[in-house]
Amino acid sequence: MPSYRVRPYCVFALLAVLSACATAPPPQPAPPPPRPLPIRQPPSPTALVPPEPIGLFCGHGATPVAFRPLNLPKEEEPVDVALTPRYVWVLFQPARLLRFDRTGTPAGEPPHMEMKLGPPGEVWTGIDADPVDGSIWVVTEEFVFHAISPDLQMTTVPLQRKVRGKSGFARLLVAPDALYAAPICGDYGVWRIDRKGKVLGTAFPVEHKPDEVLDPDTMPCASAHIERDLAGRVLARDKAGQVFRAEPSGAWTPIETDLLRVAPAQAVRATRFGKQHRGQPGEYYYAAGYLDALFFWKGKPVYFGAPGVKADPAVPAATAASFYLADPEAGPKGVKRLSARCGQELLVDVATDANGYAAITHSHLFFGDFADAPDLP
């Protein structure tokens, strides 16, 4: 039988292999399969925030007009805007009225502009368009009216009634039958005045105590909120919330309407011009037609006004205008509030008629036709 000799180095090699096999780590388990990515559900319709109508007055189709290139005095400021069939009118305080052609401007060119200045020392507090002849009525803090015709001819109409004190009217609405004016402070909330300055009637008086001294600086003020409905008729809401309609006869008929339901608390914007002493040190400054306007956007009522009680109390009412409109989805008394801006600028005043719209900020005028305007959100 053949014999074999095992060499020593073979033994050592075999022992090394066996030792390596004994100390080798066990194989790692296979990694778990990746978890599927979570599927995100789309937000519910109630969670979506409706877009604010930043393009309502200054979106596609609107004609913008910058005030700076007009080289107006720096201390003057725009406070009111009105529409007649052919023109857009912008009131600058203290007493300057700008008139812009509303139609017929070639694309890309600024609209033709002309202006009318008031007498030195006057402060014009508000304007409104006359539906009879297309003229513009201007009210001053001295209880004097100016009727400015479409060709910029001005007729001065003094109020044919002696008035104690100095404050003027906070609101002026011109109707086919008369002028309706709401004084800043007075015995009556609304005065009805003919086009020659004669006071035809007064309404919504304040109650005085039998022994009260009627001092125009300290007496309580009557108030009534006057607006115009879609047909052009003047409405008034008294302190109790009852709404009345002005009749051509001079009577006020109580009516049931929701037009003024969404209106917030009435406010008048302070400006650097105009003054009213009220028995306290210093002066009070006012401008009419600001934060106080019911308008109709394509036939739907919208209120442009100061924030109501549900608004942010940290935002001053004189600088944070809003749009208010009925919100049926929130219930029969639901109100939707939307920021009234053009880009980053707050609106100062708005005006609409059957065909179009106009709005002003502190630096621009925007106007256009409803045919090219967006719908309400």
C-alpha positions as CSV (number, residue, x, y, z in Angstrom):
1,M,0.0,0.0,0.0
2,P,1.5,3.3,-0.9
3,S,2.2,5.8,1.9
4,Y,1.8,9.6,1.8
5,R,3.7,12.2,3.6
6,V,1.8,15.3,4.7
7,R,4.0,18.3,4.4
8,P,3.8,20.7,7.4
9,Y,2.9,23.8,5.4
10,C,-0.2,22.1,4.1
11,V,-1.5,21.5,7.6
12,F,-1.0,25.2,8.4
13,A,-2.9,26.3,5.3
14,L,-5.8,23.9,6.1
15,L,-6.1,25.2,9.6
16,A,-6.1,28.8,8.3
17,V,-9.0,28.1,5.9
18,L,-11.0,26.3,8.7
19,S,-10.4,29.2,11.1
20,A,-11.6,31.8,8.5
21,C,-14.8,29.9,7.9
22,A,-15.5,29.7,11.6
23,T,-15.1,33.5,12.3
24,A,-16.9,34.9,9.1
25,P,-20.0,37.0,10.0
26,P,-23.4,35.7,9.0
27,P,-24.9,37.1,5.8
28,Q,-27.0,40.3,6.3
29,P,-30.8,40.0,5.8
30,A,-32.3,41.6,2.7
31,P,-33.5,45.2,3.2
32,P,-37.3,45.6,3.5
33,P,-39.1,46.9,0.4
34,P,-39.6,50.7,0.3
35,R,-42.9,52.0,1.6
36,P,-45.2,53.5,-0.9
37,L,-45.4,57.3,-1.0
38,P,-48.5,58.8,0.7
39,I,-51.3,59.9,-1.6
40,R,-52.3,63.5,-0.8
41,Q,-56.0,64.2,-1.1
42,P,-57.0,67.5,-2.9
43,P,-58.3,70.1,-0.5
44,S,-62.0,70.3,0.0
45,P,-63.9,73.1,-1.8
46,T,-64.7,74.7,1.6
47,A,-61.0,74.9,2.4
48,L,-60.2,76.9,-0.8
49,V,-59.7,80.6,-0.2
50,P,-61.6,82.6,-2.9
51,P,-59.3,85.0,-4.8
52,E,-59.6,88.6,-3.8
53,P,-60.9,90.9,-6.6
54,I,-57.6,92.8,-7.0
55,G,-58.5,93.1,-10.7
56,L,-62.1,94.2,-10.3
57,F,-61.3,97.8,-11.1
58,C,-57.8,97.5,-12.5
59,G,-57.6,94.1,-14.2
60,H,-57.5,93.3,-17.9
61,G,-59.4,95.8,-20.0
62,A,-59.1,98.7,-17.5
63,T,-57.5,102.0,-18.6
64,P,-54.9,103.2,-16.1
65,V,-54.0,106.8,-15.7
66,A,-51.1,107.8,-13.4
67,F,-51.5,111.1,-11.6
68,R,-47.8,111.9,-11.2
69,P,-47.2,112.8,-14.9
70,L,-50.0,115.3,-14.7
71,N,-47.7,117.6,-12.6
72,L,-50.3,118.4,-10.0
73,P,-49.3,120.1,-6.8
74,K,-47.8,117.5,-4.4
75,E,-50.1,118.6,-1.5
76,E,-53.3,117.9,-3.4
77,E,-55.0,114.5,-3.1
78,P,-57.8,112.6,-5.0
79,V,-60.9,112.1,-2.9
80,D,-63.9,111.4,-5.2
81,V,-64.7,110.0,-8.6
82,A,-67.9,110.2,-10.7
83,L,-69.1,109.0,-14.1
84,T,-71.2,110.7,-16.9
85,P,-71.9,109.0,-20.2
86,R,-68.8,110.6,-21.9
87,Y,-66.4,111.5,-19.1
88,V,-64.7,110.3,-15.9
89,W,-64.4,113.1,-13.3
90,V,-61.9,113.0,-10.4
91,L,-62.0,115.5,-7.6
92,F,-58.7,116.6,-6.0
93,Q,-58.8,118.6,-2.8
94,P,-58.7,121.4,-2.1
95,A,-60.5,122.4,-5.3
96,R,-59.5,120.8,-8.6
97,L,-61.7,118.8,-10.9
98,L,-60.1,116.6,-13.7
99,R,-62.1,115.4,-16.7
100,F,-61.0,112.4,-18.8
101,D,-62.5,111.2,-22.0
102,R,-64.1,107.9,-21.4
103,T,-64.4,106.7,-25.0
104,G,-62.7,107.2,-28.3
105,T,-59.1,107.1,-27.0
106,P,-56.7,105.2,-29.4
107,A,-55.2,102.1,-27.9
108,G,-51.9,102.8,-26.0
109,E,-52.5,106.5,-25.7
110,P,-53.6,108.3,-22.5
111,P,-57.1,109.7,-22.5
112,H,-57.6,113.4,-23.2
113,M,-57.7,115.4,-19.9
114,E,-59.0,118.8,-19.0
115,M,-59.5,120.5,-15.6
116,K,-61.5,123.0,-13.7
117,L,-60.2,124.9,-10.7
118,G,-62.3,126.3,-7.8
119,P,-62.0,129.8,-6.4
120,P,-59.0,130.4,-4.1
121,G,-59.6,129.4,-0.5
122,E,-62.5,127.0,-1.3
123,V,-62.5,123.4,-0.2
124,W,-64.5,121.0,-2.4
125,T,-65.7,118.1,-0.4
126,G,-67.6,115.9,-2.9
127,I,-69.0,115.5,-6.4
128,D,-71.9,113.7,-8.0
129,A,-73.1,113.3,-11.6
130,D,-76.4,114.9,-12.7
131,P,-78.6,112.2,-14.5
132,V,-80.5,115.0,-16.3
133,D,-77.9,116.8,-18.3
134,G,-74.5,115.0,-17.7
135,S,-73.1,117.9,-15.6
136,I,-71.2,117.5,-12.3
137,W,-72.3,119.0,-9.0
138,V,-69.7,120.0,-6.5
139,V,-70.4,120.6,-2.9
140,T,-68.1,122.8,-0.7
141,E,-67.5,123.0,3.0
142,E,-69.2,126.5,2.9
143,F,-72.6,125.0,1.9
144,V,-72.2,126.3,-1.6
145,F,-72.7,124.2,-4.8
146,H,-71.1,124.5,-8.2
147,A,-72.8,123.0,-11.3
148,I,-70.1,122.3,-13.9
149,S,-71.4,121.6,-17.4
150,P,-69.9,119.0,-19.8
151,D,-68.0,121.9,-21.5
152,L,-66.5,122.9,-18.0
153,Q,-68.7,126.1,-17.6
154,M,-69.3,126.6,-13.9
155,T,-72.4,128.0,-12.2
156,T,-72.3,128.8,-8.5
157,V,-75.4,128.0,-6.5
158,P,-75.4,129.2,-2.9
159,L,-77.7,127.4,-0.5
160,Q,-80.7,129.6,0.1
161,R,-80.8,129.0,3.8
162,K,-78.9,130.5,6.7
163,V,-76.7,127.9,8.4
164,R,-74.9,128.3,11.7
165,G,-71.5,126.8,12.0
166,K,-69.2,125.5,9.3
167,S,-68.9,121.8,8.3
168,G,-70.5,121.2,4.9
169,F,-72.1,118.0,3.6
170,A,-70.6,114.6,4.0
171,R,-72.6,113.1,1.1
172,L,-74.2,114.5,-2.0
173,L,-76.5,112.5,-4.4
174,V,-78.1,114.1,-7.4
175,A,-81.5,112.7,-8.6
176,P,-83.8,113.8,-11.4
177,D,-86.1,115.7,-8.9
178,A,-83.5,117.3,-6.6
179,L,-80.2,117.2,-4.8
180,Y,-80.0,115.1,-1.7
181,A,-77.4,116.1,0.8
182,A,-76.4,114.7,4.2
183,P,-74.6,117.2,6.4
184,I,-71.7,116.2,8.6
185,C,-73.6,117.6,11.6
186,G,-76.9,119.2,11.8
187,D,-80.5,119.1,13.0
188,Y,-81.6,116.9,10.1
189,G,-80.0,113.9,8.5
190,V,-81.0,114.7,4.9
191,W,-81.8,117.9,3.0
192,R,-83.6,118.0,-0.2
193,I,-82.5,120.9,-2.4
194,D,-83.6,122.1,-5.8
195,R,-81.1,123.1,-8.5
196,K,-81.3,126.8,-7.6
197,G,-80.2,126.2,-4.0
198,K,-83.7,126.3,-2.4
199,V,-84.2,123.8,0.5
200,L,-87.3,121.9,-0.5
201,G,-87.5,119.8,2.7
202,T,-85.6,118.1,5.5
203,A,-85.9,114.7,7.1
204,F,-84.6,112.4,9.8
205,P,-84.3,115.0,12.6
206,V,-82.3,114.6,15.8
207,E,-84.3,114.8,19.0
208,H,-83.4,117.7,21.2
209,K,-84.2,118.2,24.9
210,P,-86.6,121.0,25.7
211,D,-83.9,123.1,27.5
212,E,-81.1,122.2,25.1
213,V,-78.9,125.1,23.8
214,L,-78.5,124.5,20.0
215,D,-74.8,125.3,19.7
216,P,-73.5,124.0,16.4
217,D,-70.2,123.1,18.1
218,T,-71.6,120.9,20.8
219,M,-75.1,119.8,19.8
220,P,-75.9,116.2,18.9
221,C,-75.8,115.4,15.2
222,A,-78.6,113.9,13.1
223,S,-77.5,111.2,10.8
224,A,-79.0,109.2,7.9
225,H,-77.2,107.0,5.5
226,I,-78.2,107.9,1.9
227,E,-77.5,105.7,-1.2
228,R,-78.9,105.2,-4.7
229,D,-80.5,102.0,-5.9
230,L,-80.1,100.4,-9.3
231,A,-82.9,102.5,-10.8
232,G,-81.3,105.7,-9.5
233,R,-83.7,106.4,-6.7
234,V,-82.4,107.8,-3.4
235,L,-82.6,105.6,-0.3
236,A,-82.0,106.6,3.3
237,R,-81.4,104.4,6.3
238,D,-82.1,106.0,9.7
239,K,-80.4,105.3,13.0
240,A,-82.9,102.5,13.8
241,G,-82.0,100.7,10.5
242,Q,-85.3,101.4,8.7
243,V,-84.9,102.1,5.0
244,F,-86.9,104.8,3.2
245,R,-87.2,105.7,-0.5
246,A,-87.3,109.4,-1.6
247,E,-90.3,110.2,-3.7
248,P,-90.4,113.0,-6.3
249,S,-93.1,114.6,-4.2
250,G,-90.6,115.0,-1.3
251,A,-92.1,112.2,0.8
252,W,-90.1,109.3,2.2
253,T,-91.7,105.9,1.8
254,P,-90.6,103.1,4.2
255,I,-89.6,100.0,2.2
256,E,-88.2,96.5,2.8
257,T,-84.9,96.0,1.0
258,D,-81.7,94.2,1.6
259,L,-79.6,96.7,-0.4
260,L,-78.2,98.4,2.6
261,R,-78.1,95.3,4.8
262,V,-74.4,94.6,4.0
263,A,-73.4,98.2,4.6
264,P,-70.9,98.5,7.5
265,A,-70.8,101.4,9.9
266,Q,-70.7,104.7,8.0
267,A,-67.4,106.5,7.9
268,V,-66.0,109.6,6.3
269,R,-62.4,109.8,5.4
270,A,-60.1,112.5,7.0
271,T,-58.0,114.6,4.7
272,R,-55.7,117.5,5.1
273,F,-58.2,120.0,3.8
274,G,-61.5,121.3,5.2
275,K,-62.3,121.7,8.8
276,Q,-65.0,121.5,11.4
277,H,-64.9,122.7,15.0
278,R,-66.8,120.5,17.4
279,G,-66.2,122.1,20.8
280,Q,-62.8,120.5,21.3
281,P,-59.3,121.8,20.7
282,G,-58.0,121.4,17.2
283,E,-59.8,120.8,13.9
284,Y,-61.6,118.0,12.3
285,Y,-60.9,117.2,8.6
286,Y,-63.3,115.6,6.2
287,A,-63.8,114.6,2.6
288,A,-67.1,113.4,1.2
289,G,-67.6,110.3,-1.0
290,Y,-65.0,108.2,0.7
291,L,-65.6,104.8,2.3
292,D,-69.3,105.2,1.7
293,A,-70.7,103.9,-1.6
294,L,-73.2,101.4,-2.8
295,F,-72.4,100.5,-6.4
296,F,-73.6,97.8,-8.8
297,W,-71.2,95.5,-10.6
298,K,-72.9,94.1,-13.6
299,G,-76.2,94.6,-11.9
300,K,-75.2,93.0,-8.5
301,P,-75.0,95.2,-5.4
302,V,-71.7,95.7,-3.7
303,Y,-70.8,98.0,-0.9
304,F,-67.5,99.9,-0.7
305,G,-66.9,101.0,2.8
306,A,-64.9,101.0,5.9
307,P,-64.3,97.8,7.8
308,G,-67.2,96.7,10.0
309,V,-67.0,95.0,13.4
310,K,-65.8,91.8,11.9
311,A,-62.7,93.4,10.3
312,D,-59.3,93.5,11.8
313,P,-59.4,96.1,14.6
314,A,-55.7,96.8,14.2
315,V,-56.3,98.3,10.8
316,P,-57.5,101.9,10.9
317,A,-60.9,102.4,9.3
318,A,-59.7,105.4,7.3
319,T,-57.1,103.4,5.5
320,A,-58.5,99.9,5.0
321,A,-61.5,100.0,2.6
322,S,-63.3,96.8,1.7
323,F,-65.9,95.4,-0.6
324,Y,-69.0,93.9,1.1
325,L,-71.5,91.7,-0.7
326,A,-74.1,89.2,0.3
327,D,-72.9,85.6,0.6
328,P,-75.9,83.2,0.3
329,E,-73.6,80.2,1.0
330,A,-73.0,81.6,4.5
331,G,-76.7,81.8,5.2
332,P,-79.6,84.3,4.7
333,K,-77.6,87.0,6.5
334,G,-74.2,86.0,5.2
335,V,-71.7,88.8,4.2
336,K,-68.5,88.4,2.3
337,R,-65.8,90.9,2.8
338,L,-63.0,91.4,0.2
339,S,-60.0,93.6,0.2
340,A,-60.5,96.7,-2.0
341,R,-57.2,97.1,-3.7
342,C,-55.6,97.7,-7.0
343,G,-52.4,95.8,-6.7
344,Q,-50.8,97.0,-3.5
345,E,-52.8,100.2,-3.3
346,L,-56.0,100.7,-1.4
347,L,-58.9,102.2,-3.3
348,V,-60.0,105.7,-2.3
349,D,-63.3,105.9,-4.1
350,V,-65.3,104.0,-6.8
351,A,-68.2,104.8,-9.2
352,T,-70.2,102.7,-11.7
353,D,-73.1,103.2,-14.1
354,A,-74.9,101.0,-16.5
355,N,-71.9,100.7,-18.9
356,G,-68.8,100.7,-16.8
357,Y,-66.7,101.7,-13.8
358,A,-64.1,104.0,-12.4
359,A,-61.9,103.9,-9.3
360,I,-59.1,106.0,-7.8
361,T,-56.2,105.2,-5.6
362,H,-53.8,107.9,-4.3
363,S,-51.7,107.6,-7.4
364,H,-53.9,106.3,-10.2
365,L,-57.3,106.4,-12.0
366,F,-58.6,103.1,-13.5
367,F,-61.7,103.0,-15.7
368,G,-63.3,100.7,-18.2
369,D,-66.4,99.0,-19.6
370,F,-68.3,96.1,-18.0
371,A,-68.0,94.2,-21.4
372,D,-64.3,93.7,-20.7
373,A,-64.5,93.5,-16.9
374,P,-64.4,90.3,-14.7
375,D,-67.3,89.0,-12.8
376,L,-67.6,89.1,-9.0
377,P,-65.8,86.3,-7.3
